[in-house]
Amino acid sequence: GNPITITSGGAATWSTSAGNLTVDSAAAVLALDGHTGITLDASNSGNVEINVTAGDDILIGNDAVAVDVKLGQAAATEVELTALLIDINGGNSVRIDAGGASNFSTTSGALILTGAAASTWSTTSGALTVDSAASTLTLDGHTGVTVQSSNSGDITLDSVADIVLDAAGGNFEFKDAGTT
């Protein structure tokens, strides 16, 4: 019925030679305070699992101090997120940097990228390809769409079928350096 405190003057190990080692704080929060860090390590084999009941969340982070939260492994492996919905809220911005080829896909349902301010989708080398393999590609700017080559290079419209220009305003304007 009284609290138990275990103190060691040096490094210490709790271990069991058979079966699980369980620490159960049945009536309150279990606090692990490592002062200089906490390592959860399945050093022989097996997964490291963090589980909660269906109504609770798994919270990773520190909202009292501005620190990074990093998920990752060795360069030859991947971090896989699997869920019904993956919601990334970045406050001011979300940046996804890929060291190699990138693939955003969904096996069923839509892939939606939404920004609340002006957004840029760019590559520093190689082509940026948007491919709607099963249907049409629609660029909808609501107040206009600009296709612009801002550095060098031509803009090419190339189709295996027809190229259709359809202007509900009735005008097609051709300009040379901004002059109609």
C-alpha positions in Angstrom: 0.0 0.0 0.0 3.0 2.3 0.3 5.2 3.8 -2.6 8.3 1.9 -3.6 11.4 3.7 -4.7 14.3 1.8 -6.3 17.6 3.8 -6.5 20.9 2.7 -7.9 24.2 4.5 -7.7 25.2 3.3 -11.2 23.7 1.7 -14.3 21.1 -0.9 -13.4 19.2 -3.6 -15.3 15.8 -5.2 -14.7 15.6 -8.4 -16.6 13.8 -11.7 -16.7 15.3 -14.9 -18.1 11.8 -16.2 -19.2 8.5 -14.5 -19.9 7.5 -10.9 -20.0 8.7 -8.1 -17.7 5.6 -6.0 -17.0 5.5 -2.6 -15.2 1.8 -1.8 -14.6 0.7 1.6 -13.2 -3.0 0.5 -12.9 -4.3 3.6 -11.1 -2.3 6.4 -12.7 0.2 7.5 -15.4 3.4 5.5 -15.9 6.1 8.1 -16.2 9.5 7.2 -17.6 11.9 10.0 -17.0 15.4 9.4 -18.5 16.6 13.0 -18.0 19.0 12.7 -20.9 16.9 10.4 -23.1 14.8 7.3 -23.3 15.5 4.4 -25.6 13.0 1.7 -26.4 15.0 -1.1 -28.1 14.0 -4.6 -29.1 17.7 -5.5 -29.2 17.3 -9.2 -30.1 14.1 -9.6 -32.2 10.6 -8.4 -32.3 8.7 -5.2 -32.8 8.5 -2.1 -30.5 4.8 -1.5 -30.1 2.9 1.5 -28.6 -0.7 0.7 -28.1 -3.7 2.5 -26.6 -7.4 1.8 -26.3 -9.7 2.7 -29.2 -10.8 6.0 -27.8 -7.3 7.4 -27.0 -4.5 8.9 -29.1 -0.8 8.2 -29.4 0.9 11.5 -28.9 4.5 12.0 -29.9 6.0 15.5 -29.5 6.6 18.3 -27.1 4.3 21.2 -27.2 6.1 23.2 -24.5 9.4 23.5 -26.3 10.1 24.1 -30.1 11.8 20.8 -31.0 11.7 18.6 -34.0 9.9 15.2 -34.1 11.7 12.9 -36.4 10.6 9.5 -37.7 13.1 7.4 -39.6 15.3 4.4 -40.0 18.4 3.4 -41.9 18.6 4.8 -45.4 17.9 1.4 -47.0 14.5 1.0 -45.4 11.2 2.9 -45.3 8.8 4.5 -42.9 5.3 3.3 -43.7 2.2 5.1 -42.5 -1.0 3.0 -42.9 -4.3 4.4 -41.8 -7.8 5.2 -43.1 -6.8 8.9 -43.1 -3.3 10.4 -42.8 -3.7 14.1 -41.9 -0.6 16.2 -41.9 -1.1 19.7 -40.5 2.1 21.8 -40.7 0.9 25.1 -39.3 2.6 27.4 -41.8 3.8 24.9 -44.3 4.4 21.2 -45.0 7.6 20.2 -46.8 8.3 16.8 -48.1 11.9 16.3 -49.3 12.8 13.1 -51.1 16.4 12.2 -51.8 15.4 10.1 -54.8 12.4 9.2 -56.8 9.1 10.1 -55.1 5.8 8.3 -55.5 2.5 9.6 -54.0 -0.3 7.1 -54.7 -3.4 5.6 -53.4 -4.7 2.2 -54.2 -8.3 3.2 -53.7 -9.8 6.6 -53.2 -8.4 10.1 -54.0 -5.0 11.6 -53.2 -5.7 15.2 -52.2 -3.0 17.9 -51.7 -4.5 21.1 -50.4 -2.7 24.4 -49.4 -4.4 27.3 -47.7 -1.9 29.8 -49.4 0.2 30.0 -52.6 1.9 26.6 -53.1 4.9 25.4 -55.1 5.5 21.9 -56.5 8.9 21.8 -57.9 12.0 19.7 -58.7 15.6 20.9 -58.7 16.6 18.4 -61.3 14.7 16.2 -63.7 11.2 16.4 -65.0 8.0 16.9 -63.0 5.4 14.6 -64.5 1.7 14.7 -63.7 0.1 11.6 -65.2 -3.6 10.9 -65.1 -3.3 7.5 -66.7 -7.0 6.5 -66.4 -8.8 9.7 -67.2 -8.3 13.4 -68.2 -6.0 15.9 -66.4 -7.8 19.1 -65.3 -6.0 22.2 -64.2 -8.5 24.5 -62.6 -7.3 27.9 -61.5 -10.8 29.4 -60.9 -9.5 32.9 -61.9 -7.2 31.7 -64.6 -4.5 29.2 -65.5 -1.0 30.3 -66.6 1.4 27.8 -68.3 4.7 29.6 -68.2 8.3 28.8 -69.0 10.0 31.4 -66.7 13.7 30.6 -67.4 14.3 29.1 -70.8 12.7 26.6 -73.1 9.6 26.3 -75.2 6.1 25.3 -74.2 4.9 22.4 -76.3 1.4 21.1 -76.7 1.7 17.6 -78.1 -1.3 15.2 -78.4 -1.7 11.8 -80.0 -5.3 13.0 -80.8 -6.6 16.6 -81.4 -5.7 19.8 -79.7 -8.9 21.7 -78.9 -9.0 25.4 -77.9 -12.4 26.4 -76.5 -12.9 30.0 -75.3 -16.3 30.8 -73.9 -15.3 34.5 -74.1 -15.1 34.3 -77.9 -11.5 35.6 -78.2 -8.2 33.9 -78.9 -5.3 36.3 -78.3 -1.8 35.8 -79.6 1.0 37.9 -78.0 4.7 38.5 -78.7 6.5 39.6 -75.5 3.3 40.9 -74.0 2.1 42.7 -77.1 -1.1 41.5 -78.7 
